[in-house]
Amino acid sequence: MSAKQPALNGAYYGPAIPPPKTYHRPGRGGGLIGCCCGCLFSLVCKLIISIVVVIGIAVLVFWLIVRPNEVKFHVTDASLTQFNYSGNTLKYNLALNFTIRNPNKKLGIYYDSIEARTLFHDARFDSDLLPTFYQGHKNTTVLSHVFQGQQVVPLSGDQVSELNKEHTKGVYDIRVKLYLKVRFKLGKFKTRKVKPRVTCDLQVPLTSSNGGSSSNNSFETTKCDWSR
């Protein structure tokens, strides 16, 4: 009788079992395209940042060299000899003197268009074009204009009430708006046209036919506001 073989411990001592095969499907260049897109986006961002920095430096250098100052507008004199309202029609005679000061040492200004509008409590009653001109460095220009005539101006109840109050006082609230088209000149370089606005809020006493004021008030020089 043959001897019994010892029981196996469960381990396998046969030939090695090869690992399962894995197959890698070749891509279609997606990684390369993504890399290119990322590089392009980064390049565009750097280019935009560089342009912004260059423009900022150019503006700073321009400001340091030129030191631009705001143009100053004043109404130095105003004469109102007629301001009668009847039947929705306003008859008026308003003479104004403007001074325009260019305080800049290196900037000249071309005034290509100046439209002046006159209003009573937001109701426009006249508009006209003022002469165009070129203004040199550190120069003051005087403009005079007369707004005269009659216009149909439908005033609201509140506006008529204000008109009656001011007629009693003999002083009228009149707003003048200037709509400009200007170009600035630095050496031989000229900017494109810009369109600022100038607003003048005036207290104008009514002047009688003999030249005297109907009130104890006299017109005071008024500074106008420059805005864009």
C-alpha positions, 0 to 999 in steps of 0.5 A: 500500500502506497504512502499518503501524500501530504495535503497541499496548502492551497498554493499554486506552484505551476507556471506564472499566469500572464496578466490580462492584456489592456488595449490603449486606443490611440487618441485623435489629437485632443490633448494637443488641441487643448494645449494649443487652445490654452496657449493661445488664450494665455497669449491673448491675455498677455497681449491685452494686459500689455496694451492696457499697460502701454496705454496707461503709461502713455496717458500718464506721460501725456498728463505729466508733460501737458498738465491739461486744465479745464477750460473756464466759462463765465457769463460776465454780463447779462441784460434782459430788457423784455420778458413778457408771457401772454397766450403761450407766447414769450417775447424776450430780449436777452443780451449775454457776454461770455468769456472763455479762458484756455489756461493750458500752456501747451494745448490750443482749442478749435471750437468747431461748433457752439450751439447756445440754448436758452431755457426758463425752468427747463422750457427752451425759448431760443437757440442759436449758433455762436461764431467758431474760432481757434483759441491759443495757449493761455488765452481768453476769448470774449463772445457776445450774443443777443437772443431776441424775438418771440416764441410759442412756449407752452408753460405748465401751471408750475412754470407760470407760477414761477414766472409770476413770482420772478416777475414780481421780484424783477429777477429771472432764473434763466439757464443757458446751455452751450453744446460744443464740438471741439478739438485740442491741438498739441504741437502738430497733433490734433485730437478727434472732436469731443462734445462737451456741454457747458451749463450757466445758471443765471439770475438776470434782473429785468432792465427798464427801457431807460437802462435802469433795473426794475429791482435793486439787484444787479447781475453778477458774473457767473461761472458755468459748469463744464461737463462731458 
